[in-house]
């Protein structure tokens, strides 16, 4: 249940810190004082859209925190654990909206996207508003209300998944069936291309190796000649004859001269090491040059083979409009596509079989869901008619109609669901939009909301002026209905009716103080005398009378008893 609500700088509220209790809480006040501002702040904490104009004038940001106790909310606790957001036995939702319109949301102090806040909020609280009257006129809302009441969401989700799988397979099957000629032409082309690439059989690293070998073979004479010239220079034979001295010999002579210098300094020792290393490097260079000369052959036949192979590789790459280095990847890609297209009629037959199996699975689950919906609709119809009887609509007869329509399958199943009403005996049932007045629609809406709230899995229910258009003895019944819900749930009710407010376990009064420069909304909890005063105001208006005060006392005494 909701245990704590802190509101800072939200619309006309400067600061509120509310401790919330179990049972039914009435929220009352004169028109225009901001009774719904409190629920607006709660809605923002639960992930509703937040505009910058909700930030109190003169403040930089609005900040709202709602604390829920998780004792009676196993589904919410499970959700928090699955998302690594669980925090002891409480859940803190926080929302911050800045003056420039930026918004941040937190669950147990961890920043989260609004989508997660909304998902969790649905497990924490149910909000019923007067705007639900208009949504009842839309047939689309009836299926949602019935499924929420029946609590078979798990099966409904499976039906939705089955339908999606069936339609996906069906689309693939139809595409393959209707484009058989094109698919066959594509198969033949792929077969030719893959065969050509199979024959080429290019291996990883082969292209780079061939290009290097081709460069070496094509320049073999020049490489051998230049390498031998370098060897001769190192050996001292570059000038010809026996007068030349090798580089190593000259370096040895330099070392001998160096050793004759006295005293030997660290700088001279360093030079000595450099000359020694130079001798080693020259010797190694000479050996590498000799090895290269011995390893290179002038082989026109091998050069021809390499160039022929490279030419074949380049030709294939040009055909596919790719670089030669991408041939192997292209080969794998075309081979995979060919594999998928292989089989022809066998693939089409297999896909048709899979499509039929998916349809059968969908219909099986959809029929099961339809049976469950029918049972739930019968139960809901009975409960709502009982509520209508209590709400002075005894002549009306409500029907949650579920008609199986297997020829019109959809993601919600095979059912056509619509709420119907007959307002007078003997008259046929018709859609709500065609037969009810505004007052009747208000009472029907309340009956539906009370009926569905009785099966709600959340511990907190909010009714925002759902009693609009109701008065007299009917209002007294409404108060009793909400009070009964308050015995099993935490109920908040924004109301203008004294008959409803008098039934509450707790009573808050919303007021507004204003001057020439500003206005501010205040909320105070009423006890005893102040509660009597507020009920009397709701009966007679701002001018209290002895009669209205006495009537208020009687109403509260009757509610208490």
Secondary structure, 3 states (H helix, E strand, C coil): CEEEEEEEEECCEEEEEEECCCCEEEEECCCCCCHHHHHHHHHHHCCCCCCHHHECCCCCEEEEEEEEECCCCHHHHHHHHHCCCCCCCEEEEEEEEECCCCEEEEECCEEECHHHHHHHHHHHEEEEECCHHHHCCCHHHHHHHHHHHHCCHHHHHHHHHHHHHHHHHHHHHHHHHHCHHHHHHHHHHHHHHHHHHHHHCCCCCHHHHHHHHHHHHHCHHHHHHHHHHHHHHHHCCCCCCCCCCCHHHHHHHHHHHHHCCCCCCHHHHHHHHHHHHHHHHHHHHHHHHHHHHHHCCCCHHHHHHHHHHHHHHHHHHHHCCCCHHHHHHHHHHHHHHHHHHCCCHHHHHHHHHHHHHHHHHHHHHHHHHHHHHHHHHHHHHHHHHHHHHHCCCCCCEEEEEEEECHHHCECCECEEEEEEEECCCCCCCEEHHHHCCHHHHHHHHHHHHHHHHCCCCCCEEEEECCCCCCCHHHHHHHHHHHHHHHCCCEEEEECCCHHHHCCCCEEEEEEEEECCCCEEEEEEECCCHHHHHHHHHHHHCCCCCHHHHHHHHHHHHHHHC
